Amino acid sequence: MNNNILKRPLVTEKSTQQKIAYNEYLFEVDRRASKHQIKEVVEKLFKVDVLKVNTLIQHGKYKRVGRSQNLMKKWKKAIVRLKEGQRIEFFEAK
């Protein structure tokens, strides 16, 4: 199992609302990772029970630098739903 599957957590207003309403956490993941691999890594790393994993490809945005306009790379987002009553401490404020 590759530990480089999870790249970073996504902490935005929308992800915070999803965490509160549906107990879902968002991560940027490797584009080659499958839902089963993501589930295994999250369960092993955070010691929680994952009910469901949804994934989607975020298309790259155009960024302007001076006169040139560059297209950023595509990346994969994973939405991980946890069992009721469980949470990932990494996202909690201290």
Residue frames as a rotation matrix with the C-alpha (Angstrom) as fourth column:
MET 1
0.583 0.813 0.000 0.00
0.813 -0.583 0.000 0.00
0.000 0.000 -1.000 0.00
ASN 2
-0.322 -0.702 0.635 1.39
0.709 -0.624 -0.330 3.37
0.627 0.344 0.699 -1.02
ASN 3
-0.066 0.253 -0.965 1.43
0.898 -0.407 -0.168 6.07
-0.436 -0.878 -0.200 1.66
ASN 4
-0.888 -0.310 -0.339 1.61
0.143 -0.888 0.438 8.81
-0.436 0.341 0.833 -0.97
ILE 5
-0.423 0.812 0.402 -2.06
0.854 0.210 0.475 8.40
0.302 0.545 -0.782 -1.86
LEU 6
0.694 0.635 -0.340 -3.25
0.716 -0.661 0.226 11.23
-0.081 -0.400 -0.913 0.42
LYS 7
-0.126 -0.758 0.639 -1.54
0.704 -0.522 -0.481 14.46
0.698 0.390 0.600 -0.59
ARG 8
-0.980 -0.158 0.121 -3.25
0.035 -0.736 -0.676 17.01
0.196 -0.658 0.727 1.65
PRO 9
-0.304 0.920 -0.249 -6.52
0.860 0.153 -0.487 17.72
-0.409 -0.362 -0.838 3.44
LEU 10
-0.555 0.228 0.800 -8.80
0.434 -0.742 0.512 20.32
0.710 0.631 0.313 1.89
VAL 11
-0.336 0.402 -0.852 -9.90
0.854 -0.251 -0.455 22.85
-0.397 -0.881 -0.259 4.50
THR 12
-0.872 0.194 0.449 -12.36
0.128 -0.795 0.593 25.29
0.472 0.575 0.669 2.95
GLU 13
-0.623 0.724 0.296 -15.72
-0.748 -0.441 -0.495 26.75
-0.228 -0.530 0.817 3.93
LYS 14
0.221 0.740 -0.635 -17.52
-0.864 0.451 0.225 24.12
0.453 0.499 0.739 1.88
SER 15
-0.251 -0.376 -0.892 -15.51
0.017 0.920 -0.393 21.24
0.968 -0.114 -0.225 3.38
THR 16
-0.984 -0.074 0.159 -16.22
-0.148 -0.144 -0.979 22.54
0.095 -0.987 0.131 6.88
GLN 17
-0.225 0.973 0.048 -19.95
-0.963 -0.215 -0.160 22.63
-0.146 -0.082 0.986 6.13
GLN 18
0.247 0.273 -0.930 -19.82
-0.550 0.829 0.097 19.07
0.798 0.487 0.355 4.76
LYS 19
-0.712 -0.569 -0.411 -17.96
0.051 0.542 -0.839 17.92
0.700 -0.618 -0.357 7.87
ILE 20
-0.852 0.419 0.314 -20.64
-0.461 -0.317 -0.829 19.34
-0.248 -0.851 0.463 10.15
ALA 21
-0.002 0.971 -0.238 -23.68
-0.985 -0.043 -0.169 18.29
-0.174 0.235 0.956 8.11
TYR 22
0.740 0.357 -0.571 -22.67
-0.572 0.780 -0.254 14.89
0.355 0.514 0.781 6.72
ASN 23
0.588 -0.631 0.506 -19.50
-0.296 0.414 0.861 13.84
-0.753 -0.656 0.056 8.63
GLU 24
0.821 -0.315 0.476 -17.53
0.570 0.409 -0.713 14.00
0.029 0.856 0.515 5.34
TYR 25
0.358 -0.807 -0.469 -13.87
-0.021 -0.510 0.860 14.98
-0.934 -0.298 -0.199 4.96
LEU 26
1.000 -0.001 -0.029 -12.16
-0.029 -0.093 -0.995 16.16
-0.001 0.996 -0.093 1.77
PHE 27
0.245 -0.963 0.110 -8.66
0.101 0.138 0.985 15.25
-0.964 -0.230 0.132 0.63
GLU 28
0.509 -0.285 -0.813 -6.51
-0.861 -0.174 -0.478 15.87
-0.005 0.943 -0.333 -2.41
VAL 29
0.476 -0.275 0.835 -5.33
-0.115 0.922 0.369 12.43
-0.872 -0.271 0.408 -3.52
ASP 30
-0.679 -0.733 -0.028 -3.10
-0.228 0.175 0.958 10.86
-0.697 0.657 -0.286 -6.16
ARG 31
-0.098 0.681 -0.726 -4.90
-0.965 -0.243 -0.097 10.76
-0.242 0.691 0.681 -9.52
ARG 32
-0.419 -0.126 -0.899 -4.11
-0.551 0.823 0.142 7.05
0.722 0.555 -0.414 -9.93
ALA 33
-0.955 0.023 0.297 -5.61
-0.256 0.446 -0.858 6.04
-0.152 -0.895 -0.420 -6.54
SER 34
-0.473 0.837 -0.274 -8.78
0.194 0.402 0.895 3.97
0.859 0.371 -0.353 -6.47
LYS 35
0.245 0.677 0.694 -11.62
-0.640 -0.424 0.640 4.34
0.728 -0.601 0.330 -3.99
HIS 36
0.875 0.069 -0.480 -10.60
0.222 0.822 0.524 1.12
0.431 -0.565 0.704 -2.23
GLN 37
-0.100 -0.984 -0.146 -7.01
0.782 0.013 -0.623 2.32
0.615 -0.177 0.768 -1.80
ILE 38
-0.423 0.008 0.906 -8.19
-0.269 -0.956 -0.117 5.67
0.865 -0.294 0.407 -0.41
LYS 39
0.640 0.747 0.183 -10.51
-0.452 0.173 0.875 3.90
0.622 -0.642 0.448 2.04
GLU 40
0.639 -0.457 -0.618 -7.72
0.625 0.777 0.073 1.61
0.447 -0.433 0.783 3.29
VAL 41
-0.411 -0.872 0.266 -5.27
0.558 -0.471 -0.683 4.48
0.721 -0.131 0.681 3.79
VAL 42
-0.192 0.407 0.893 -7.76
-0.536 -0.806 0.252 6.69
0.822 -0.430 0.372 5.66
GLU 43
0.829 0.542 -0.138 -8.84
-0.211 0.532 0.820 3.82
0.518 -0.651 0.555 7.92
LYS 44
0.418 -0.753 -0.508 -5.24
0.801 0.570 -0.184 2.85
0.428 -0.330 0.841 8.69
LEU 45
-0.472 -0.708 0.526 -3.89
0.434 -0.706 -0.560 6.39
0.767 -0.036 0.640 9.12
PHE 46
-0.511 0.343 0.789 -6.70
-0.593 -0.804 -0.035 7.91
0.622 -0.486 0.614 11.22
LYS 47
-0.975 0.105 -0.193 -8.12
0.199 0.796 -0.571 4.70
0.094 -0.596 -0.798 12.80
VAL 48
-0.414 0.899 -0.141 -11.73
-0.660 -0.403 -0.635 5.36
-0.628 -0.170 0.760 11.74
ASP 49
-0.378 0.403 0.833 -14.42
0.561 0.816 -0.141 3.42
-0.737 0.414 -0.534 9.87
VAL 50
-0.804 0.062 -0.591 -15.08
-0.460 -0.694 0.553 4.71
-0.376 0.717 0.587 6.35
LEU 51
0.002 0.896 0.443 -18.61
0.072 0.442 -0.894 4.21
-0.997 0.034 -0.064 5.03
LYS 52
0.732 0.363 0.576 -18.24
0.610 0.028 -0.792 5.71
-0.304 0.931 -0.202 1.57
VAL 53
-0.328 -0.830 -0.451 -15.67
0.276 -0.541 0.794 7.31
-0.903 0.136 0.407 -0.73
ASN 54
0.811 0.493 0.313 -16.59
0.473 -0.240 -0.848 9.57
-0.343 0.836 -0.428 -3.64
THR 55
-0.291 -0.942 -0.169 -13.94
0.528 -0.306 0.792 10.85
-0.798 0.141 0.586 -6.04
LEU 56
0.854 0.474 0.214 -13.86
0.433 -0.420 -0.797 13.48
-0.288 0.774 -0.564 -8.75
ILE 57
-0.204 -0.908 0.366 -11.32
0.976 -0.161 0.145 15.07
-0.073 0.386 0.919 -11.05
GLN 58
0.564 0.261 -0.783 -10.92
0.286 -0.952 -0.111 18.83
-0.774 -0.161 -0.612 -10.63
HIS 59
0.547 -0.348 0.762 -9.92
0.801 -0.046 -0.596 20.38
0.243 0.936 0.254 -13.93
GLY 60
-0.374 -0.823 -0.427 -7.04
0.883 -0.456 0.106 22.83
-0.282 -0.337 0.898 -13.91
LYS 61
0.719 0.581 -0.381 -7.75
0.485 -0.812 -0.324 26.54
-0.498 0.048 -0.866 -13.88
TYR 62
0.333 -0.585 0.740 -6.09
0.679 -0.396 -0.618 29.17
0.654 0.708 0.265 -16.02
LYS 63
0.523 -0.282 -0.804 -3.65
0.627 -0.512 0.587 31.32
-0.577 -0.812 -0.091 -14.05
ARG 64
0.836 -0.190 0.515 -2.27
0.291 -0.642 -0.709 34.56
0.465 0.743 -0.481 -15.41
VAL 65
0.346 -0.809 -0.476 1.36
0.647 -0.162 0.745 35.50
-0.679 -0.566 0.467 -14.92
GLY 66
-0.580 -0.521 -0.626 2.19
-0.038 -0.751 0.659 38.78
-0.814 0.406 0.416 -16.61
ARG 67
-0.296 0.443 -0.846 1.18
-0.928 -0.343 0.145 38.52
-0.226 0.828 0.513 -20.25
SER 68
-0.712 -0.041 -0.701 1.06
-0.375 0.866 0.331 34.74
0.594 0.498 -0.632 -20.38
GLN 69
0.210 0.834 0.510 -1.79
-0.978 0.183 0.104 32.52
-0.007 -0.521 0.854 -19.30
ASN 70
-0.757 -0.559 -0.338 -0.98
-0.537 0.827 -0.166 29.01
0.373 0.056 -0.926 -18.02
LEU 71
0.406 0.869 -0.282 -3.25
-0.556 0.480 0.678 26.05
0.725 -0.119 0.678 -17.43
MET 72
-0.259 -0.439 0.860 -2.77
-0.954 0.253 -0.159 24.40
-0.148 -0.862 -0.485 -14.03
LYS 73
-0.881 -0.163 -0.443 -2.76
-0.270 0.944 0.189 20.59
0.387 0.286 -0.876 -13.74
LYS 74
0.273 0.941 -0.197 -5.84
-0.447 0.306 0.841 18.45
0.852 -0.142 0.504 -13.10
TRP 75
-0.824 -0.494 0.277 -6.09
-0.477 0.344 -0.809 16.94
0.304 -0.799 -0.519 -9.64
LYS 76
-0.253 0.711 -0.656 -8.26
0.221 0.703 0.676 14.38
0.942 0.027 -0.335 -7.86
LYS 77
-0.498 0.225 0.837 -10.48
-0.804 -0.482 -0.349 15.11
0.325 -0.847 0.421 -4.89
ALA 78
-0.562 0.334 -0.756 -11.81
0.355 0.924 0.145 12.44
0.747 -0.187 -0.638 -2.51
ILE 79
-0.155 0.615 0.773 -14.85
-0.840 -0.494 0.224 12.92
0.519 -0.615 0.594 -0.29
VAL 80
-0.692 -0.217 -0.689 -14.69
0.116 0.908 -0.402 10.43
0.713 -0.358 -0.603 2.59
ARG 81
0.227 0.826 0.516 -17.78
-0.668 -0.254 0.700 9.76
0.709 -0.503 0.494 4.73
LEU 82
-0.826 -0.564 -0.011 -17.13
-0.329 0.497 -0.803 8.36
0.458 -0.660 -0.596 8.21
LYS 83
-0.311 0.675 -0.669 -19.28
0.685 0.647 0.334 6.25
0.658 -0.354 -0.664 10.50
GLU 84
0.472 0.618 0.628 -21.64
-0.005 -0.711 0.703 8.25
0.881 -0.335 -0.333 12.73
GLY 85
0.999 -0.043 -0.014 -19.93
0.011 -0.085 0.996 9.55
-0.044 -0.995 -0.084 15.87
GLN 86
0.283 -0.956 0.081 -16.38
0.849 0.289 0.442 9.26
-0.446 -0.056 0.893 14.50
ARG 87
0.994 -0.035 -0.099 -14.18
-0.074 -0.900 -0.430 12.15
-0.074 0.435 -0.898 13.46
ILE 88
0.336 -0.934 0.123 -10.67
0.788 0.207 -0.579 12.91
0.515 0.291 0.806 12.32
GLU 89
0.550 -0.130 -0.825 -8.81
0.682 -0.500 0.533 14.92
-0.482 -0.856 -0.186 14.96
PHE 90
-0.486 -0.820 0.302 -6.54
0.834 -0.331 0.442 16.46
-0.262 0.466 0.845 12.32
PHE 91
-0.364 0.429 0.827 -9.36
0.568 -0.601 0.562 18.76
0.738 0.674 -0.024 11.19
GLU 92
0.589 0.667 -0.456 -10.50
0.746 -0.232 0.624 19.85
0.310 -0.708 -0.634 14.67
ALA 93
0.273 -0.433 0.859 -9.49
-0.209 -0.898 -0.387 23.24
0.939 -0.074 -0.336 16.09
LYS 94
-0.060 -0.391 -0.919 -7.41
0.816 0.510 -0.270 23.18
0.574 -0.766 0.289 19.26
